Amino acid sequence: MGYDWGSIAKAYVKCFDEIKDAFNVVLKNVIRPIYDCMLLAASAENPKWYFYYKNAKKKRIREKYETLLQNKFFQLLAEKN
């Protein structure tokens, strides 16, 4: 009458791994290009920021310019409303 909890847990882990892989594919192929277009639109006034965001060798520098572009994008959105 007992359940084999080990095999049930393995099945759940396998199922969640497949869901995670599918979500990563969606994230990489759909969300990321939209996000890059958003940052590109925000860099209209200062295109160097987008260049540095895409091409900087150090992660710290990429994050700095990504943050600048995000702030600029939301500032532009706030001005429109």
N, C-alpha and C positions, 0 to 999 in steps of 0.2 A: 504494500500500500504506500510505501515511501517513494519519494521522487528522487531522481538522480540529479541533484542540484548542480553538480560539477558540469554535466553536459548541458544543462539549461543555461548556466552562466556562460559557457563557451559559445553557445549559439547566440546569446545576446551580445557578447563581445564582437563576434563575427558580423552580426547585423549592424551594430553601431559603427564598426570600422568601414563597412561598405557605405553607410550613410555619410560618414565623415569624408570619404574619398569623393563621393558624388558632390557634396557641398563644396569641396576644394576646387573641383573642376568648374562649377558654376562661378565661384568667386574669382577664379583666375581668368575665365573667358568672358564673363559678363560684367561683373562689378568693377574690376580693375580698369578696363578701358573707359568706363563711364567716369570713374574717379580721376583718371589722367586727363580726360577732356575737361572736367571741372577745374582742375588745377591749371590747365593750359588757358582756359578762358580767363582765369584770375590773373594770369601773367601778362595780359595785354599791355599794361603800362610799363612793366619791367620784365622783358623776356629773359634776362639773365637769371632771374630766380628759377624759372622752369628748367633752364639749361643746367644750372647747378644742382637742382633737385634730381634730374635724370642722370647726370654724369659725374657727380662727386665721388671720389674714391672712399672717403671716410663716411661711415654711417652717421656720425654726429652732424656732419655738414649737410648730408641729405635730409636728415630730420629737421634741421634748422630751417632750410628753405621750404620744406614741405609744410611746416608750421606757418611760415610767413605767407605762403600761397593760400593755405586754408583760411587764415585770418582775413586775408584780402578778399577771398571769395565770399565769406559771410558778411564782410563789411559792404561789399557791392550788393548783396541780397538785401541787406537792411536798408540801404539807400533807395532801392527800387520800391520798397513798400512804404 
